[in-house]
Amino acid sequence: MDETTGAFGASSRQASKKKAEKQALSQCAESGKNRCAVKFVYLNQCASIVTGKRWNYTQSHNTIAEAITRGMNKCISEDEECNTFYSDCSLPEQVY
């Protein structure tokens, strides 16, 4: 995410942290000249980004609903105009 331009990239279900970060940074950079940086990493859980008027709130939990609820609750207590911007899960996969 680039905090100054709002450029954003995300990745889930990748085989490694390195691959996930590379994909997210590449996606973020596609929208032009950005200073993209990894802001949040999650593994074997769900994550959400809730945007407010002033800040972004990242949360994780084992369910997507709870990750969103926690992000919204934090935003509502500290900010205004709160909306879910992103949510996804990167759950464990059984390897045979």
C-alpha positions as CSV (number, residue, x, y, z in Angstrom):
1,M,0.0,0.0,0.0
2,D,1.1,3.5,-0.7
3,E,-0.3,5.8,2.0
4,T,0.1,9.0,-0.1
5,T,-1.5,7.8,-3.3
6,G,-3.9,5.1,-2.0
7,A,-2.4,2.5,-4.4
8,F,-3.1,-1.0,-3.1
9,G,-2.1,-4.5,-3.8
10,A,-3.1,-7.8,-2.1
11,S,-2.3,-11.4,-2.4
12,S,-3.6,-14.6,-0.8
13,R,-3.2,-18.3,-1.2
14,Q,0.4,-18.1,-2.2
15,A,2.9,-20.9,-1.5
16,S,5.3,-18.6,0.4
17,K,5.4,-15.2,2.1
18,K,8.0,-14.0,-0.5
19,K,5.7,-14.9,-3.4
20,A,2.7,-13.2,-1.7
21,E,4.6,-10.0,-1.0
22,K,6.0,-9.9,-4.5
23,Q,2.5,-10.3,-6.0
24,A,1.0,-7.6,-3.8
25,L,3.8,-5.1,-4.4
26,S,3.5,-5.8,-8.2
27,Q,-0.2,-5.2,-8.1
28,C,0.2,-2.0,-6.2
29,A,2.9,-0.7,-8.6
30,E,0.7,-1.3,-11.6
31,S,-1.3,1.8,-11.0
32,G,1.7,4.1,-11.6
33,K,4.5,5.8,-9.7
34,N,3.9,4.6,-6.2
35,R,6.0,4.1,-3.1
36,C,4.3,0.7,-2.3
37,A,5.3,-1.1,0.9
38,V,4.1,-4.2,2.6
39,K,1.9,-3.0,5.5
40,F,0.3,-6.3,6.7
41,V,1.0,-10.0,6.3
42,Y,-1.3,-12.8,7.3
43,L,-1.0,-16.6,7.3
44,N,-3.6,-19.2,8.1
45,Q,-6.2,-16.6,9.0
46,C,-8.5,-14.0,7.5
47,A,-7.7,-10.3,7.2
48,S,-9.6,-7.0,6.6
49,I,-8.7,-3.5,5.9
50,V,-11.3,-1.0,7.0
51,T,-10.9,2.6,5.8
52,G,-12.0,5.6,7.8
53,K,-11.9,9.3,6.9
54,R,-8.4,9.6,8.5
55,W,-6.9,6.1,8.9
56,N,-6.8,2.5,7.6
57,Y,-7.4,-0.3,10.1
58,T,-6.0,-3.7,9.6
59,Q,-7.3,-6.7,11.5
60,S,-7.0,-10.5,11.4
61,H,-8.9,-13.4,12.8
62,N,-9.7,-17.0,12.0
63,T,-13.0,-15.9,10.3
64,I,-13.5,-13.2,7.7
65,A,-16.7,-11.9,9.5
66,E,-14.8,-11.4,12.8
67,A,-11.8,-9.7,11.0
68,I,-14.2,-7.3,9.4
69,T,-16.2,-6.7,12.7
70,R,-13.0,-6.0,14.7
71,G,-11.8,-3.6,12.0
72,M,-15.1,-1.8,11.9
73,N,-15.3,-1.6,15.7
74,K,-11.8,-0.1,15.9
75,C,-12.6,2.4,13.1
76,I,-15.9,3.4,14.6
77,S,-14.3,4.1,18.0
78,E,-11.5,6.3,16.5
79,D,-12.7,7.6,13.1
80,E,-15.7,8.2,10.9
81,E,-17.0,7.2,7.5
82,C,-15.8,3.6,8.0
83,N,-16.1,1.1,5.2
84,T,-14.6,-2.3,4.5
85,F,-12.0,-1.8,1.7
86,Y,-10.5,-5.3,1.6
87,S,-11.1,-8.8,3.1
88,D,-9.8,-12.2,2.3
89,C,-8.5,-15.4,3.8
90,S,-5.3,-17.3,3.5
91,L,-6.2,-20.6,5.2
92,P,-4.0,-23.6,5.8
93,E,-4.0,-26.2,3.0
94,Q,-3.4,-29.9,3.5
95,V,-0.4,-31.1,1.6
96,Y,-0.4,-34.8,0.5
